[in-house]
Amino acid sequence: MAHYEGVIDRYREYLPVTDATPNVAMGEGNTPLVKSQSIGPELGCDLYFKLEGMNPTGSFKDRGMCMAVAKALEDGKSRLMCASTGNTSASASAYAARYGMEAIVLVPAGEIALGKLAQAMVYGARVLAVRGNFDDALEIVLRATTEMDIALVNSVNPYRLQGQKTAAFEIVDELGDAPHMLCIPVGNAGNITAYWWGFKEYWEAELSKTLPRMMGFQAEGASPIVQGKRVKNPETIATAIRIGNPANWENAEDARDASKGAISAVTDAEIIDTYLRLARDEGIFCEPASAASVAGLIKIASQGEDVAGQTIVCVITGNGLKDPSTAESTAHVELEYVEPKYDTVMGLLTNGSGRGR
Ligand SMILES: *Cc1c(COP(=O)(O)O)cnc(C)c1O
């Protein structure tokens, strides 16, 4: 079997690459599509989780970042810059490190999960913590990258979405057709756009017979597309989708409308319930933002959406290890300290059931 390099190598014919484009690769893509053991059977559908937290830096952002970095290198750039709620900066920093570029990342101060900040720092990026929100940081980055010779690698960079669409290809390659529904969290709305483009491209090439309904989910406190208006101070525990003015707003509406899908909201309580359920019933530890896709599916099913017998894929966008403080504050598990004595441990295990669920 040929050595797997990454999405550029695997899906070259569908990507904007030339002979001059370097094969930037770190094993991104080729992520597992895992069948649900608990939630799917309960809903009566064939439910799969696309585990994008298995990418090299722990989120789907790597699929698009390898494309953006390849094109920046092709263009002779030696610096890249992004504004980020965390995962974009982690990914940009990693690829920059691997390919000898300087990375400058602007993050909203105090609003970024610890694991993501740790990544940018260890990969050696210059990290600027902006005293404002993501939208403020992006505005600065947009201006800086037009005035200076620095590659912009936010998802307004068109190559990012080109790389990200490969996730849709993988799903069709594996299932033999598109699912009936794709459930996905929506922040800047780049990923829902990219998946839609990928499904459409395969369908136009007659590599799939059908197109999925695109079901996007925003957090209620950061749901501009659902409300139809910009949210000035977005608030949600799911920091990866805490976005008040999505860069790909119109593209997401197009994906929604053209696929007869929907974009709706889930509350933080629903996100956290599902985040814990995914871990405890499915063995999947994801980011709060990722749980929005599954929380949304459970919610629309409870509201009467007919999911029975359908093939449904929920995109699990990022790895739970990124955000240890949310894990600690929501799992409500007290460590049970115990003396290093066999009898004491046995006493605890035989006396009552412990913490339960
Ligand atoms: C970036 C990100 C999202 C949101 O994706 P958009 O393309 O901005 O809509 C969701 N979950 C995780 C873990 C992310 O890193």
The ligand as a MOL file (V3000), in Angstrom:
LIG
                    3D

  0  0  0     0  0            999 V3000
M  V30 BEGIN CTAB
M  V30 COUNTS 15 15 0 0 0
M  V30 BEGIN ATOM
M  V30 1 C -13.4110 26.2520 13.3250 0
M  V30 2 C -14.2220 25.3030 14.0890 0
M  V30 3 C -15.6120 25.2050 13.9440 0
M  V30 4 C -16.3920 26.1370 13.0730 0
M  V30 5 O -16.1120 25.9930 11.6940 0
M  V30 6 P -16.4830 27.1800 10.7060 0
M  V30 7 O -15.8660 26.8010 9.4150 0
M  V30 8 O -15.8830 28.4140 11.2870 0
M  V30 9 O -17.9710 27.2740 10.6420 0
M  V30 10 C -16.2820 24.2370 14.6560 0
M  V30 11 N -15.6340 23.4010 15.4980 0
M  V30 12 C -14.2950 23.4640 15.6680 0
M  V30 13 C -13.6560 22.5260 16.6120 0
M  V30 14 C -13.5490 24.4150 14.9740 0
M  V30 15 O -12.2360 24.4720 15.1670 0
M  V30 END ATOM
M  V30 BEGIN BOND
M  V30 1 1 1 2
M  V30 2 1 2 3
M  V30 3 2 2 14
M  V30 4 1 3 4
M  V30 5 2 3 10
M  V30 6 1 4 5
M  V30 7 1 5 6
M  V30 8 2 6 7
M  V30 9 1 6 8
M  V30 10 1 6 9
M  V30 11 1 10 11
M  V30 12 2 11 12
M  V30 13 1 12 13
M  V30 14 1 12 14
M  V30 15 1 14 15
M  V30 END BOND
M  V30 END CTAB
M  END
